Amino acid sequence: MAPDTVGSIAELYLGNVLYALERCALALEEEGKREDAAFYRGIARKLAEARGRVKQGGDGGEGQED
């Protein structure tokens, strides 16, 4: 069994992480902090896009997952 890495754990729990980031963004919007909410949504978008590239077999040519 391979040791846990940040990448493997993040991939395993990606759905939960994306959910938590959106909940955070919603709370920030309720506080009137739109720029902060956009920041966290940007993180979620990058994670989702990176996962999509991995599933399609294209990792950007770098040989690593994002």
Gaussian input, Z-matrix of N, CA and C with variables (Angstrom, degrees):
# hf/3-21g

backbone

0 1
 N
 C     1     B1
 C     2     B2     1     A1
 N     3     B3     2     A2     1     D1
 C     4     B4     3     A3     2     D2
 C     5     B5     4     A4     3     D3
 N     6     B6     5     A5     4     D4
 C     7     B7     6     A6     5     D5
 C     8     B8     7     A7     6     D6
 N     9     B9     8     A8     7     D7
 C    10    B10     9     A9     8     D8
 C    11    B11    10    A10     9     D9
 N    12    B12    11    A11    10    D10
 C    13    B13    12    A12    11    D11
 C    14    B14    13    A13    12    D12
 N    15    B15    14    A14    13    D13
 C    16    B16    15    A15    14    D14
 C    17    B17    16    A16    15    D15
 N    18    B18    17    A17    16    D16
 C    19    B19    18    A18    17    D17
 C    20    B20    19    A19    18    D18
 N    21    B21    20    A20    19    D19
 C    22    B22    21    A21    20    D20
 C    23    B23    22    A22    21    D21
 N    24    B24    23    A23    22    D22
 C    25    B25    24    A24    23    D23
 C    26    B26    25    A25    24    D24
 N    27    B27    26    A26    25    D25
 C    28    B28    27    A27    26    D26
 C    29    B29    28    A28    27    D27
 N    30    B30    29    A29    28    D28
 C    31    B31    30    A30    29    D29
 C    32    B32    31    A31    30    D30
 N    33    B33    32    A32    31    D31
 C    34    B34    33    A33    32    D32
 C    35    B35    34    A34    33    D33
 N    36    B36    35    A35    34    D34
 C    37    B37    36    A36    35    D35
 C    38    B38    37    A37    36    D36
 N    39    B39    38    A38    37    D37
 C    40    B40    39    A39    38    D38
 C    41    B41    40    A40    39    D39
 N    42    B42    41    A41    40    D40
 C    43    B43    42    A42    41    D41
 C    44    B44    43    A43    42    D42
 N    45    B45    44    A44    43    D43
 C    46    B46    45    A45    44    D44
 C    47    B47    46    A46    45    D45
 N    48    B48    47    A47    46    D46
 C    49    B49    48    A48    47    D47
 C    50    B50    49    A49    48    D48
 N    51    B51    50    A50    49    D49
 C    52    B52    51    A51    50    D50
 C    53    B53    52    A52    51    D51
 N    54    B54    53    A53    52    D52
 C    55    B55    54    A54    53    D53
 C    56    B56    55    A55    54    D54
 N    57    B57    56    A56    55    D55
 C    58    B58    57    A57    56    D56
 C    59    B59    58    A58    57    D57
 N    60    B60    59    A59    58    D58
 C    61    B61    60    A60    59    D59
 C    62    B62    61    A61    60    D60
 N    63    B63    62    A62    61    D61
 C    64    B64    63    A63    62    D62
 C    65    B65    64    A64    63    D63
 N    66    B66    65    A65    64    D64
 C    67    B67    66    A66    65    D65
 C    68    B68    67    A67    66    D66
 N    69    B69    68    A68    67    D67
 C    70    B70    69    A69    68    D68
 C    71    B71    70    A70    69    D69
 N    72    B72    71    A71    70    D70
 C    73    B73    72    A72    71    D71
 C    74    B74    73    A73    72    D72
 N    75    B75    74    A74    73    D73
 C    76    B76    75    A75    74    D74
 C    77    B77    76    A76    75    D75
 N    78    B78    77    A77    76    D76
 C    79    B79    78    A78    77    D77
 C    80    B80    79    A79    78    D78
 N    81    B81    80    A80    79    D79
 C    82    B82    81    A81    80    D80
 C    83    B83    82    A82    81    D81
 N    84    B84    83    A83    82    D82
 C    85    B85    84    A84    83    D83
 C    86    B86    85    A85    84    D84
 N    87    B87    86    A86    85    D85
 C    88    B88    87    A87    86    D86
 C    89    B89    88    A88    87    D87
 N    90    B90    89    A89    88    D88
 C    91    B91    90    A90    89    D89
 C    92    B92    91    A91    90    D90
 N    93    B93    92    A92    91    D91
 C    94    B94    93    A93    92    D92
 C    95    B95    94    A94    93    D93
 N    96    B96    95    A95    94    D94
 C    97    B97    96    A96    95    D95
 C    98    B98    97    A97    96    D96
 N    99    B99    98    A98    97    D97
 C   100   B100    99    A99    98    D98
 C   101   B101   100   A100    99    D99
 N   102   B102   101   A101   100   D100
 C   103   B103   102   A102   101   D101
 C   104   B104   103   A103   102   D102
 N   105   B105   104   A104   103   D103
 C   106   B106   105   A105   104   D104
 C   107   B107   106   A106   105   D105
 N   108   B108   107   A107   106   D106
 C   109   B109   108   A108   107   D107
 C   110   B110   109   A109   108   D108
 N   111   B111   110   A110   109   D109
 C   112   B112   111   A111   110   D110
 C   113   B113   112   A112   111   D111
 N   114   B114   113   A113   112   D112
 C   115   B115   114   A114   113   D113
 C   116   B116   115   A115   114   D114
 N   117   B117   116   A116   115   D115
 C   118   B118   117   A117   116   D116
 C   119   B119   118   A118   117   D117
 N   120   B120   119   A119   118   D118
 C   121   B121   120   A120   119   D119
 C   122   B122   121   A121   120   D120
 N   123   B123   122   A122   121   D121
 C   124   B124   123   A123   122   D122
 C   125   B125   124   A124   123   D123
 N   126   B126   125   A125   124   D124
 C   127   B127   126   A126   125   D125
 C   128   B128   127   A127   126   D126
 N   129   B129   128   A128   127   D127
 C   130   B130   129   A129   128   D128
 C   131   B131   130   A130   129   D129
 N   132   B132   131   A131   130   D130
 C   133   B133   132   A132   131   D131
 C   134   B134   133   A133   132   D132
 N   135   B135   134   A134   133   D133
 C   136   B136   135   A135   134   D134
 C   137   B137   136   A136   135   D135
 N   138   B138   137   A137   136   D136
 C   139   B139   138   A138   137   D137
 C   140   B140   139   A139   138   D138
 N   141   B141   140   A140   139   D139
 C   142   B142   141   A141   140   D140
 C   143   B143   142   A142   141   D141
 N   144   B144   143   A143   142   D142
 C   145   B145   144   A144   143   D143
 C   146   B146   145   A145   144   D144
 N   147   B147   146   A146   145   D145
 C   148   B148   147   A147   146   D146
 C   149   B149   148   A148   147   D147
 N   150   B150   149   A149   148   D148
 C   151   B151   150   A150   149   D149
 C   152   B152   151   A151   150   D150
 N   153   B153   152   A152   151   D151
 C   154   B154   153   A153   152   D152
 C   155   B155   154   A154   153   D153
 N   156   B156   155   A155   154   D154
 C   157   B157   156   A156   155   D155
 C   158   B158   157   A157   156   D156
 N   159   B159   158   A158   157   D157
 C   160   B160   159   A159   158   D158
 C   161   B161   160   A160   159   D159
 N   162   B162   161   A161   160   D160
 C   163   B163   162   A162   161   D161
 C   164   B164   163   A163   162   D162
 N   165   B165   164   A164   163   D163
 C   166   B166   165   A165   164   D164
 C   167   B167   166   A166   165   D165
 N   168   B168   167   A167   166   D166
 C   169   B169   168   A168   167   D167
 C   170   B170   169   A169   168   D168
 N   171   B171   170   A170   169   D169
 C   172   B172   171   A171   170   D170
 C   173   B173   172   A172   171   D171
 N   174   B174   173   A173   172   D172
 C   175   B175   174   A174   173   D173
 C   176   B176   175   A175   174   D174
 N   177   B177   176   A176   175   D175
 C   178   B178   177   A177   176   D176
 C   179   B179   178   A178   177   D177
 N   180   B180   179   A179   178   D178
 C   181   B181   180   A180   179   D179
 C   182   B182   181   A181   180   D180
 N   183   B183   182   A182   181   D181
 C   184   B184   183   A183   182   D182
 C   185   B185   184   A184   183   D183
 N   186   B186   185   A185   184   D184
 C   187   B187   186   A186   185   D185
 C   188   B188   187   A187   186   D186
 N   189   B189   188   A188   187   D187
 C   190   B190   189   A189   188   D188
 C   191   B191   190   A190   189   D189
 N   192   B192   191   A191   190   D190
 C   193   B193   192   A192   191   D191
 C   194   B194   193   A193   192   D192
 N   195   B195   194   A194   193   D193
 C   196   B196   195   A195   194   D194
 C   197   B197   196   A196   195   D195

   B1=1.4449
   B2=1.5344
   B3=1.3146
   B4=1.4639
   B5=1.5283
   B6=1.3339
   B7=1.4673
   B8=1.5298
   B9=1.3306
   B10=1.4686
   B11=1.5237
   B12=1.3142
   B13=1.4608
   B14=1.5147
   B15=1.2996
   B16=1.4606
   B17=1.5208
   B18=1.3194
   B19=1.4580
   B20=1.5112
   B21=1.3361
   B22=1.4610
   B23=1.5250
   B24=1.3077
   B25=1.4636
   B26=1.5236
   B27=1.3249
   B28=1.4683
   B29=1.5214
   B30=1.3301
   B31=1.4605
   B32=1.5221
   B33=1.3149
   B34=1.4580
   B35=1.5295
   B36=1.3205
   B37=1.4627
   B38=1.5280
   B39=1.3227
   B40=1.4571
   B41=1.5235
   B42=1.3090
   B43=1.4590
   B44=1.5191
   B45=1.3204
   B46=1.4575
   B47=1.5246
   B48=1.3152
   B49=1.4696
   B50=1.5277
   B51=1.3362
   B52=1.4605
   B53=1.5254
   B54=1.3166
   B55=1.4668
   B56=1.5311
   B57=1.3322
   B58=1.4592
   B59=1.5285
   B60=1.3161
   B61=1.4636
   B62=1.5244
   B63=1.3343
   B64=1.4673
   B65=1.5226
   B66=1.3272
   B67=1.4731
   B68=1.5323
   B69=1.3067
   B70=1.4580
   B71=1.5241
   B72=1.3287
   B73=1.4675
   B74=1.5258
   B75=1.3214
   B76=1.4665
   B77=1.5292
   B78=1.3312
   B79=1.4660
   B80=1.5303
   B81=1.3155
   B82=1.4618
   B83=1.5255
   B84=1.3171
   B85=1.4663
   B86=1.5175
   B87=1.3222
   B88=1.4625
   B89=1.5198
   B90=1.3146
   B91=1.4642
   B92=1.5263
   B93=1.3181
   B94=1.4580
   B95=1.5196
   B96=1.2961
   B97=1.4685
   B98=1.5225
   B99=1.3137
   B100=1.4633
   B101=1.5291
   B102=1.3223
   B103=1.4711
   B104=1.5314
   B105=1.3294
   B106=1.4627
   B107=1.5271
   B108=1.3364
   B109=1.4664
   B110=1.5283
   B111=1.3129
   B112=1.4661
   B113=1.5269
   B114=1.3239
   B115=1.4570
   B116=1.5266
   B117=1.3256
   B118=1.4605
   B119=1.5203
   B120=1.3128
   B121=1.4634
   B122=1.5267
   B123=1.3196
   B124=1.4627
   B125=1.5208
   B126=1.3241
   B127=1.4625
   B128=1.5253
   B129=1.3275
   B130=1.4691
   B131=1.5243
   B132=1.3170
   B133=1.4706
   B134=1.5199
   B135=1.3321
   B136=1.4691
   B137=1.5317
   B138=1.3186
   B139=1.4616
   B140=1.5236
   B141=1.3228
   B142=1.4683
   B143=1.5268
   B144=1.3154
   B145=1.4694
   B146=1.5293
   B147=1.3219
   B148=1.4634
   B149=1.5263
   B150=1.3178
   B151=1.4702
   B152=1.5245
   B153=1.3176
   B154=1.4577
   B155=1.5146
   B156=1.3316
   B157=1.4686
   B158=1.5132
   B159=1.3196
   B160=1.4618
   B161=1.5188
   B162=1.3278
   B163=1.4685
   B164=1.5218
   B165=1.3386
   B166=1.4576
   B167=1.5216
   B168=1.3233
   B169=1.4542
   B170=1.5100
   B171=1.3165
   B172=1.4668
   B173=1.5063
   B174=1.3062
   B175=1.4620
   B176=1.5236
   B177=1.3101
   B178=1.4573
   B179=1.5066
   B180=1.3497
   B181=1.4475
   B182=1.5117
   B183=1.3457
   B184=1.4459
   B185=1.5210
   B186=1.3514
   B187=1.4462
   B188=1.5122
   B189=1.3311
   B190=1.4534
   B191=1.5093
   B192=1.3390
   B193=1.4525
   B194=1.5114
   B195=1.3344
   B196=1.4710
   B197=1.4955
   A1=109.66
   A2=115.71
   A3=120.51
   A4=110.53
   A5=116.54
   A6=118.82
   A7=110.56
   A8=114.89
   A9=119.70
   A10=109.82
   A11=114.33
   A12=120.87
   A13=107.38
   A14=117.08
   A15=121.00
   A16=109.64
   A17=116.47
   A18=121.01
   A19=113.32
   A20=116.45
   A21=118.95
   A22=111.64
   A23=117.03
   A24=120.30
   A25=110.44
   A26=117.17
   A27=120.84
   A28=110.68
   A29=116.96
   A30=120.23
   A31=111.14
   A32=116.09
   A33=121.14
   A34=111.76
   A35=116.03
   A36=121.37
   A37=113.22
   A38=117.06
   A39=120.17
   A40=112.89
   A41=117.84
   A42=120.44
   A43=111.87
   A44=116.41
   A45=121.20
   A46=111.46
   A47=116.06
   A48=120.28
   A49=110.32
   A50=117.04
   A51=120.41
   A52=110.88
   A53=116.89
   A54=121.58
   A55=110.21
   A56=116.58
   A57=120.88
   A58=111.37
   A59=117.15
   A60=119.85
   A61=111.27
   A62=117.16
   A63=120.04
   A64=111.10
   A65=117.57
   A66=120.20
   A67=109.99
   A68=116.15
   A69=121.30
   A70=110.26
   A71=116.14
   A72=120.80
   A73=110.84
   A74=117.64
   A75=120.62
   A76=111.18
   A77=116.29
   A78=120.41
   A79=110.58
   A80=116.44
   A81=119.93
   A82=111.03
   A83=117.26
   A84=119.80
   A85=111.05
   A86=117.62
   A87=121.41
   A88=111.29
   A89=116.85
   A90=122.03
   A91=111.71
   A92=116.77
   A93=120.53
   A94=113.76
   A95=117.84
   A96=122.40
   A97=109.60
   A98=116.00
   A99=121.49
   A100=113.16
   A101=117.05
   A102=119.32
   A103=110.84
   A104=116.66
   A105=119.73
   A106=110.45
   A107=116.77
   A108=120.98
   A109=110.27
   A110=116.64
   A111=120.97
   A112=110.78
   A113=117.41
   A114=121.53
   A115=110.63
   A116=117.14
   A117=120.85
   A118=112.43
   A119=117.39
   A120=119.92
   A121=110.41
   A122=116.66
   A123=120.39
   A124=111.66
   A125=116.42
   A126=120.38
   A127=109.40
   A128=116.38
   A129=120.72
   A130=111.09
   A131=116.61
   A132=120.67
   A133=110.46
   A134=117.14
   A135=120.32
   A136=111.11
   A137=116.95
   A138=120.28
   A139=110.85
   A140=117.11
   A141=120.91
   A142=111.18
   A143=116.80
   A144=120.25
   A145=111.05
   A146=116.57
   A147=120.23
   A148=110.28
   A149=116.92
   A150=120.42
   A151=110.42
   A152=116.85
   A153=120.65
   A154=111.99
   A155=116.94
   A156=120.35
   A157=111.16
   A158=117.25
   A159=120.94
   A160=109.89
   A161=117.32
   A162=120.78
   A163=111.49
   A164=117.70
   A165=121.47
   A166=111.54
   A167=116.84
   A168=120.44
   A169=113.86
   A170=118.38
   A171=121.71
   A172=109.95
   A173=115.58
   A174=118.88
   A175=111.80
   A176=116.78
   A177=119.74
   A178=113.13
   A179=117.82
   A180=120.50
   A181=114.22
   A182=116.81
   A183=119.46
   A184=111.74
   A185=117.54
   A186=119.91
   A187=114.05
   A188=117.49
   A189=121.74
   A190=108.76
   A191=114.22
   A192=118.38
   A193=108.26
   A194=115.87
   A195=119.93
   A196=111.48
   D1=129.18
   D2=-177.93
   D3=-71.72
   D4=146.59
   D5=178.13
   D6=-67.09
   D7=152.21
   D8=177.07
   D9=-67.34
   D10=137.30
   D11=172.91
   D12=-123.19
   D13=164.07
   D14=177.32
   D15=-56.65
   D16=-43.70
   D17=-179.22
   D18=-63.11
   D19=-43.75
   D20=-178.35
   D21=-68.96
   D22=-37.51
   D23=177.95
   D24=-69.24
   D25=-43.28
   D26=178.58
   D27=-61.91
   D28=-39.64
   D29=179.12
   D30=-65.99
   D31=-42.12
   D32=179.98
   D33=-61.04
   D34=-40.82
   D35=-175.60
   D36=-107.33
   D37=22.50
   D38=-174.94
   D39=-56.74
   D40=-43.70
   D41=179.16
   D42=-58.30
   D43=-43.28
   D44=178.46
   D45=-65.39
   D46=-40.62
   D47=179.22
   D48=-64.52
   D49=-44.53
   D50=179.25
   D51=-62.57
   D52=-40.93
   D53=177.76
   D54=-60.83
   D55=-46.96
   D56=-179.10
   D57=-63.67
   D58=-39.48
   D59=178.21
   D60=-63.98
   D61=-39.75
   D62=178.38
   D63=-68.15
   D64=-40.05
   D65=177.14
   D66=-61.77
   D67=-40.50
   D68=177.07
   D69=-61.77
   D70=-45.96
   D71=-179.96
   D72=-62.22
   D73=-41.53
   D74=178.70
   D75=-62.45
   D76=-42.94
   D77=178.96
   D78=-63.24
   D79=-41.63
   D80=179.30
   D81=-64.96
   D82=-39.46
   D83=177.03
   D84=-62.07
   D85=-40.76
   D86=178.00
   D87=-62.19
   D88=-28.86
   D89=177.59
   D90=-84.83
   D91=-0.02
   D92=-179.67
   D93=81.81
   D94=16.47
   D95=-177.58
   D96=-102.91
   D97=68.76
   D98=-175.48
   D99=-63.19
   D100=-39.31
   D101=-179.47
   D102=-65.46
   D103=-39.83
   D104=177.97
   D105=-65.55
   D106=-41.24
   D107=177.89
   D108=-60.63
   D109=-43.00
   D110=179.44
   D111=-62.98
   D112=-35.96
   D113=178.48
   D114=-60.43
   D115=-48.77
   D116=-179.53
   D117=-68.53
   D118=-34.39
   D119=174.92
   D120=-67.25
   D121=-32.86
   D122=176.25
   D123=-64.58
   D124=-39.79
   D125=176.46
   D126=-62.34
   D127=-46.39
   D128=179.98
   D129=-60.68
   D130=-41.72
   D131=-179.86
   D132=-62.72
   D133=-43.77
   D134=179.59
   D135=-62.99
   D136=-41.94
   D137=178.40
   D138=-63.50
   D139=-44.98
   D140=-179.92
   D141=-64.09
   D142=-41.69
   D143=178.57
   D144=-64.75
   D145=-41.59
   D146=179.27
   D147=-63.42
   D148=-40.30
   D149=177.91
   D150=-63.85
   D151=-40.23
   D152=178.24
   D153=-62.11
   D154=-39.27
   D155=177.99
   D156=-65.80
   D157=-39.75
   D158=179.72
   D159=-65.22
   D160=-44.04
   D161=-179.78
   D162=-63.76
   D163=-31.69
   D164=179.95
   D165=-83.57
   D166=-6.22
   D167=178.35
   D168=87.82
   D169=3.87
   D170=178.46
   D171=-110.74
   D172=110.89
   D173=-178.73
   D174=-103.71
   D175=24.80
   D176=178.71
   D177=81.89
   D178=4.77
   D179=177.56
   D180=79.94
   D181=5.41
   D182=-177.22
   D183=-93.56
   D184=-11.05
   D185=-179.35
   D186=78.00
   D187=8.24
   D188=179.19
   D189=-131.87
   D190=154.11
   D191=171.26
   D192=-81.93
   D193=149.17
   D194=177.22
   D195=-76.89

